[in-house]
Amino acid sequence: MKATLKKHIINARGARLKKKYIIFESDDWGAIRIPDNQTRKELLDRELIRKNDPFSRYDSLETTADFQALFDVLSKFKDHEGNYPVLTANFILNNPDFKKISDGEFQDYFNESFLETYKNNPGSEDAWEAIKVGMNNNFLVPQFHGSEHLNVIRWMEYLKSGDERYHFAFKKKCFAIDEIGSHNRRENLMAAYDHNNKEELEFVKKNITKGLKQFGDIFGYKSITSIAPCYVWDDNVERELLAGGIKGFQGSFLQNTPRPGEEFKKTYRYIGQKNKSNQSYFVRNGLFEPSINQNVDWVSKCMQSIDIAFKWGKPAIIGTHRINFAGRLDINQRDQNLKMFEQLLTEISKKWKDVKFTSTDKLLNKY
């Protein structure tokens, strides 16, 4: 009852729409996490990651086959206007260039485009070609997730200081280990926009500017919405994103705002809310996350969320991370999730004949 009430509260505020829109937002595409199962085992043996952390268990760079399997499911469905279900795929554009960082004796940070990362990882060599197919068929609409899914300055500080944990992971081409303690506001270094001082903030702002230009160069158009890594951002980030053409923010109903030396400030958001610069906030009012919690009936849970959203005249914005569709570490888990996703799309198509599938950038125009 408490969970259901929360769903009503999330949808209560904001303008209503007459049509029934369904949007699937999916984060982390292009980012590395755990390179392979052998690396995962070695990180576990050293207690650098937790066995019960689903992201450390299933999340890894997507393969060409992952895209093809996902598109096979999406291609089976169309709404009453002939639109396929479409993933608003939020991309991380860069990963660390481990060789250059090492060659520079850990004094400077270097990165590589996710396109290069694809080329350097078996099974992903043709992923960019698959993405272009997905875009051409409107299965996939890329948007900007960030330059990195990593707090670069803090990571480099650990490497410069000779921290054995981070150097061990570095040798395995991995940075996503646990960082738990009162000195860190999260349990890892994945919150790219977290900052404690002017130096960190300036790096964040420059990375956003470069990242947005890079997005346009790669995909051939400007991203107009964005999702902050780990839902951590502040007004400084919003202004920098605005300068780069971002008009809407994807996210949870809860925004984590950095404050130097303090815990995050919690700010509640609602669908269609606007800031002083007329940028819009979009809140995920439903989830499909079977890899994150396998003890949940995600089809029923998601159907309930969609039903509540529609009753309040809101679009159903379903969050579903890349982890649910990536099979590098566990292909059986990926295939099981895709079966559930197909079941969800079947139930949606049966219950709401007038539903319309769209992406977040197009939803922005409705507000």
Wavefront OBJ file of the C-alpha trace (Angstrom):
o trace
v 0.000 0.000 0.000
v 2.837 2.356 0.831
v 4.515 1.687 -2.546
v 1.223 2.245 -4.381
v 0.582 5.507 -2.533
v 4.077 6.666 -3.474
v 3.265 6.091 -7.149
v 0.153 8.266 -6.868
v 2.124 11.032 -5.145
v 4.805 10.990 -7.871
v 2.134 11.459 -10.560
v -0.143 13.923 -8.772
v 1.621 17.186 -9.654
v 2.106 18.711 -13.076
v 0.171 19.233 -16.298
v -1.882 16.369 -17.717
v -1.833 15.021 -21.245
v -4.805 13.609 -23.118
v -2.914 10.864 -24.956
v -1.340 7.786 -23.387
v 2.421 7.913 -23.966
v 4.905 5.220 -22.993
v 8.609 6.020 -22.837
v 11.413 3.593 -21.996
v 14.526 5.333 -20.671
v 17.694 3.266 -20.424
v 21.036 4.400 -18.984
v 24.725 3.413 -19.180
v 25.091 2.426 -22.839
v 28.707 2.666 -23.988
v 30.156 2.521 -20.478
v 32.429 -0.189 -19.173
v 31.738 -1.643 -15.736
v 32.969 -5.179 -15.097
v 35.084 -6.302 -18.092
v 34.549 -10.069 -17.789
v 33.748 -12.849 -15.337
v 37.388 -13.589 -14.533
v 37.923 -9.974 -13.503
v 34.734 -10.097 -11.458
v 36.011 -13.179 -9.590
v 39.353 -11.538 -8.831
v 37.659 -8.345 -7.595
v 35.357 -10.433 -5.399
v 38.300 -12.406 -4.003
v 39.902 -9.137 -2.903
v 36.568 -7.832 -1.570
v 36.719 -4.832 -3.896
v 33.126 -5.412 -4.981
v 30.157 -7.015 -3.220
v 28.741 -10.355 -4.270
v 25.155 -9.129 -3.825
v 25.617 -5.978 -5.953
v 23.689 -6.650 -9.187
v 25.716 -4.112 -11.160
v 28.901 -5.972 -10.243
v 27.204 -9.237 -11.181
v 25.600 -8.428 -14.535
v 26.658 -5.013 -15.850
v 29.240 -4.913 -18.601
v 29.810 -3.357 -22.001
v 27.036 -4.324 -24.392
v 27.749 -6.575 -27.359
v 26.516 -6.475 -30.935
v 24.360 -9.513 -30.139
v 22.776 -7.651 -27.201
v 21.485 -4.949 -29.541
v 20.254 -7.487 -32.072
v 18.390 -9.506 -29.423
v 16.764 -6.351 -28.042
v 15.718 -5.152 -31.502
v 14.219 -8.572 -32.250
v 11.836 -8.061 -29.327
v 10.984 -4.435 -30.136
v 10.247 -5.299 -33.765
v 7.346 -7.546 -32.722
v 5.205 -4.643 -31.505
v 3.645 -1.464 -32.883
v 1.227 1.052 -31.453
v -1.955 2.159 -33.242
v 0.042 4.736 -35.219
v 2.611 2.195 -36.379
v 5.408 3.170 -33.962
v 7.702 0.527 -32.500
v 8.475 0.627 -28.762
v 11.603 2.779 -28.623
v 14.416 2.978 -26.094
v 15.662 6.427 -25.137
v 19.216 5.099 -24.838
v 21.380 7.344 -22.692
v 25.015 7.003 -23.738
v 28.260 7.470 -21.870
v 30.605 8.749 -24.556
v 34.003 7.881 -23.099
v 35.876 5.370 -21.003
v 39.358 5.711 -19.508
v 42.265 5.054 -21.861
v 44.087 2.793 -19.442
v 47.253 2.501 -21.546
v 47.772 6.237 -21.963
v 47.092 6.882 -18.277
v 49.625 4.199 -17.332
v 52.198 5.423 -19.858
v 51.845 8.886 -18.320
v 52.577 7.408 -14.866
v 49.078 8.302 -13.656
v 49.700 12.038 -13.731
v 47.055 12.911 -16.326
v 43.694 11.552 -17.391
v 43.106 10.298 -20.935
v 39.938 8.816 -22.370
v 38.759 6.959 -25.443
v 35.437 7.165 -27.259
v 32.972 4.350 -26.634
v 33.387 3.608 -30.341
v 37.029 2.736 -29.650
v 35.985 0.738 -26.596
v 33.698 -1.316 -28.830
v 36.573 -2.070 -31.195
v 38.795 -3.193 -28.318
v 36.293 -5.596 -26.740
v 35.463 -8.975 -28.307
v 31.825 -9.260 -29.300
v 31.341 -5.495 -29.540
v 33.327 -4.779 -32.691
v 30.171 -4.251 -34.786
v 28.049 -2.654 -32.052
v 28.171 0.781 -33.697
v 26.743 -0.672 -36.910
v 23.962 -2.278 -34.849
v 23.225 1.059 -33.174
v 22.853 2.759 -36.545
v 20.407 0.051 -37.628
v 18.461 0.579 -34.403
v 18.357 4.333 -34.957
v 17.229 3.980 -38.563
v 14.372 1.704 -37.488
v 13.489 3.937 -34.512
v 14.180 1.208 -31.972
v 16.767 3.438 -30.346
v 17.027 7.198 -29.771
v 20.389 8.057 -28.163
v 20.584 10.916 -25.655
v 23.391 12.314 -23.499
v 24.216 10.525 -20.243
v 27.648 12.053 -19.807
v 31.249 12.114 -20.960
v 32.188 9.498 -18.330
v 30.279 7.508 -15.720
v 33.126 8.203 -13.328
v 34.243 10.934 -10.961
v 37.491 11.393 -12.848
v 39.342 13.742 -10.484
v 38.768 11.570 -7.411
v 39.706 8.407 -9.297
v 42.945 9.989 -10.502
v 43.749 11.107 -6.963
v 43.558 7.492 -5.798
v 45.783 6.368 -8.659
v 48.331 9.159 -8.074
v 48.520 8.267 -4.394
v 49.318 4.645 -5.252
v 46.134 3.200 -3.726
v 46.538 -0.572 -4.080
v 42.814 -1.245 -4.545
v 42.400 1.097 -7.481
v 45.693 0.043 -9.049
v 44.683 -3.621 -8.893
v 41.354 -2.820 -10.602
v 43.165 -0.533 -13.065
v 45.352 -3.415 -14.243
v 42.113 -5.256 -15.028
v 40.835 -2.209 -16.961
v 38.204 -1.519 -14.336
v 37.364 1.426 -12.070
v 33.957 0.363 -10.712
v 34.971 -0.891 -7.285
v 33.373 -0.080 -3.948
v 34.310 3.105 -2.125
v 32.340 2.990 1.093
v 32.980 5.421 3.907
v 32.068 8.752 5.462
v 34.521 10.512 3.121
v 32.429 9.521 0.085
v 28.763 10.420 -0.444
v 28.129 7.274 -2.491
v 29.355 3.683 -2.380
v 31.542 4.098 -5.468
v 33.037 6.762 -7.738
v 30.347 6.581 -10.422
v 28.693 9.974 -9.733
v 30.438 12.014 -12.407
v 28.907 15.377 -11.409
v 29.579 15.156 -7.683
v 31.960 17.908 -6.583
v 33.372 19.289 -3.358
v 35.396 22.259 -4.573
v 35.950 24.681 -7.442
v 38.564 22.504 -9.143
v 36.196 19.528 -9.309
v 33.318 21.699 -10.520
v 35.410 23.251 -13.305
v 36.402 19.787 -14.519
v 32.740 18.720 -14.530
v 31.691 21.786 -16.531
v 34.444 21.371 -19.131
v 33.632 17.681 -19.508
v 29.954 18.457 -20.119
v 30.827 21.012 -22.810
v 33.196 18.627 -24.568
v 30.825 15.709 -24.159
v 27.840 17.459 -25.707
v 29.889 18.507 -28.733
v 31.204 14.956 -29.037
v 27.648 13.599 -28.890
v 26.672 15.750 -31.877
v 29.769 14.719 -33.815
v 29.064 11.019 -33.273
v 25.291 10.820 -33.627
v 24.761 13.648 -36.105
v 22.334 15.686 -33.993
v 22.255 17.483 -30.653
v 20.935 15.768 -27.565
v 18.138 17.839 -26.043
v 17.624 15.772 -22.875
v 20.110 14.331 -20.415
v 20.285 12.109 -17.350
v 22.927 12.838 -14.696
v 24.978 9.796 -13.644
v 23.587 8.489 -10.327
v 20.979 11.322 -10.316
v 23.615 13.679 -8.847
v 23.687 17.242 -10.201
v 23.126 20.890 -9.263
v 22.314 24.292 -10.772
v 25.860 24.672 -12.111
v 25.425 21.479 -14.109
v 22.012 22.607 -15.374
v 23.450 25.877 -16.665
v 26.315 24.102 -18.417
v 23.902 21.637 -20.009
v 21.667 24.524 -21.098
v 24.606 26.176 -22.859
v 25.065 22.939 -24.790
v 21.432 22.725 -25.863
v 19.888 20.532 -23.152
v 16.236 21.447 -22.590
v 15.062 18.555 -20.416
v 16.343 16.433 -17.546
v 15.538 12.772 -17.141
v 15.701 11.403 -13.623
v 14.167 9.985 -10.510
v 11.625 11.907 -8.459
v 14.545 12.590 -6.118
v 17.510 14.738 -7.169
v 20.776 14.529 -5.194
v 22.455 17.937 -5.058
v 26.151 18.140 -4.039
v 27.083 20.351 -1.093
v 30.777 20.701 -0.173
v 31.569 18.676 2.953
v 27.928 17.703 3.557
v 25.442 15.035 2.599
v 23.484 15.468 -0.626
v 20.568 17.865 -0.523
v 17.383 16.025 -1.555
v 15.131 17.829 -4.022
v 11.814 16.371 -5.173
v 10.834 16.708 -8.835
v 7.668 16.082 -10.832
v 6.894 15.510 -14.513
v 6.778 18.744 -16.499
v 8.274 20.882 -13.737
v 10.459 23.691 -15.073
v 13.424 25.625 -13.707
v 14.141 29.333 -14.124
v 15.724 28.696 -17.527
v 12.577 26.903 -18.752
v 14.280 23.516 -18.792
v 11.889 20.660 -17.998
v 12.193 17.792 -15.514
v 10.913 14.330 -16.363
v 10.471 11.812 -13.577
v 10.545 8.057 -14.036
v 7.216 6.893 -12.671
v 7.752 3.219 -13.450
v 10.579 0.690 -13.471
v 11.515 -2.472 -15.330
v 14.691 -3.644 -13.576
v 14.731 -7.476 -13.389
v 18.524 -7.697 -13.106
v 18.550 -5.372 -10.106
v 15.980 -7.355 -8.106
v 14.998 -10.847 -9.192
v 12.411 -11.242 -6.435
v 9.925 -8.862 -8.050
v 7.195 -9.560 -10.608
v 8.365 -6.762 -12.868
v 5.648 -7.191 -15.461
v 2.846 -6.745 -12.914
v 4.710 -3.982 -11.088
v 5.324 -2.066 -14.296
v 1.744 -2.530 -15.508
v 0.462 -1.063 -12.235
v 2.809 1.915 -12.609
v 1.609 2.574 -16.159
v -2.032 2.320 -15.083
v -1.541 4.846 -12.275
v 0.345 7.234 -14.578
v -2.444 7.150 -17.152
v -5.118 7.729 -14.503
v -3.309 10.927 -13.548
v -2.972 11.965 -17.201
v 0.786 11.468 -17.160
v 3.090 9.744 -19.615
v 4.430 6.423 -18.341
v 8.197 6.923 -18.171
v 9.768 3.525 -17.492
v 13.349 3.330 -16.260
v 15.246 0.236 -17.413
v 19.054 0.236 -17.207
v 21.419 -1.293 -19.759
v 22.174 -3.998 -17.179
v 18.876 -5.691 -18.082
v 19.855 -6.174 -21.722
v 23.616 -6.819 -21.515
v 24.677 -10.452 -21.767
v 28.471 -10.375 -21.662
v 28.607 -11.655 -18.059
v 25.446 -13.780 -18.081
v 23.654 -14.377 -21.363
v 20.950 -16.485 -19.681
v 20.020 -13.551 -17.456
v 19.787 -11.292 -20.496
v 17.572 -13.732 -22.381
v 15.298 -14.210 -19.373
v 14.920 -10.435 -19.056
v 14.079 -10.107 -22.744
v 11.319 -12.693 -22.363
v 9.867 -10.641 -19.506
v 10.213 -7.466 -21.564
v 8.323 -9.115 -24.411
v 5.646 -10.201 -21.949
v 5.376 -6.618 -20.684
v 4.973 -5.242 -24.211
v 2.349 -7.899 -24.927
v 0.353 -6.903 -21.833
v 0.620 -3.207 -22.707
v -0.601 -3.828 -26.249
v -3.566 -5.838 -24.994
v -4.695 -3.402 -22.312
v -4.224 -0.031 -24.016
v -5.081 -0.055 -27.713
v -4.609 3.717 -27.937
v -1.137 3.824 -26.376
v 1.645 5.661 -28.194
v 5.313 4.677 -27.954
v 7.697 7.621 -28.066
v 11.083 8.841 -26.819
v 11.938 11.449 -24.204
v 13.123 14.057 -26.695
v 9.744 13.929 -28.453
v 7.876 13.941 -25.130
v 9.643 17.203 -24.340
v 7.682 18.876 -27.145
v 4.397 17.928 -25.439
v 5.387 20.127 -22.473
l 1 2 3 4 5 6 7 8 9 10 11 12 13 14 15 16 17 18 19 20 21 22 23 24 25 26 27 28 29 30 31 32 33 34 35 36 37 38 39 40 41 42 43 44 45 46 47 48 49 50 51 52 53 54 55 56 57 58 59 60 61 62 63 64 65 66 67 68 69 70 71 72 73 74 75 76 77 78 79 80 81 82 83 84 85 86 87 88 89 90 91 92 93 94 95 96 97 98 99 100 101 102 103 104 105 106 107 108 109 110 111 112 113 114 115 116 117 118 119 120 121 122 123 124 125 126 127 128 129 130 131 132 133 134 135 136 137 138 139 140 141 142 143 144 145 146 147 148 149 150 151 152 153 154 155 156 157 158 159 160 161 162 163 164 165 166 167 168 169 170 171 172 173 174 175 176 177 178 179 180 181 182 183 184 185 186 187 188 189 190 191 192 193 194 195 196 197 198 199 200 201 202 203 204 205 206 207 208 209 210 211 212 213 214 215 216 217 218 219 220 221 222 223 224 225 226 227 228 229 230 231 232 233 234 235 236 237 238 239 240 241 242 243 244 245 246 247 248 249 250 251 252 253 254 255 256 257 258 259 260 261 262 263 264 265 266 267 268 269 270 271 272 273 274 275 276 277 278 279 280 281 282 283 284 285 286 287 288 289 290 291 292 293 294 295 296 297 298 299 300 301 302 303 304 305 306 307 308 309 310 311 312 313 314 315 316 317 318 319 320 321 322 323 324 325 326 327 328 329 330 331 332 333 334 335 336 337 338 339 340 341 342 343 344 345 346 347 348 349 350 351 352 353 354 355 356 357 358 359 360 361 362 363 364 365 366 367
